[in-house]
Amino acid sequence: MRYLAYALILLGLAVAAADLAASLGAGETARLATLGEWWFWADPDSLQLFQPAVERHVSPALWTSVIQPLLLAPLALELLGLGAVFWLLARALRPRRRRRR
């Protein structure tokens, strides 16, 4: 679990660096791209099919209260936060070592 945390943190830093380099290279102010923008860049058709599928087969409230805010948040911050959560879980679940006297 610790390695997953490290991988997510490194991926979050890489995404942040790519976003900042792209925005500054285009002459814009520094900004981080959202999860929805990354998803649309990777596969726009699946993103457009995901919303009606969730609303029709699961719940419209799930889309508006959970998924849509996640899609509008910066991907780099989401990855860093998820990495921090896994790091804290790995730390909490790690067996405690006894001190020798």
Buried (B, 14 or more C-beta within 10 A) or exposed (E): EEEBBEEBBEBBBEBBEBBBEEBEEEEEEEEBBBBBBBBBEEEEEEBEEBBEEBBEEEEEEEBEEEBBEEBEBBBBBBBBBBBBEBBEBBEEEEEEEEEEE
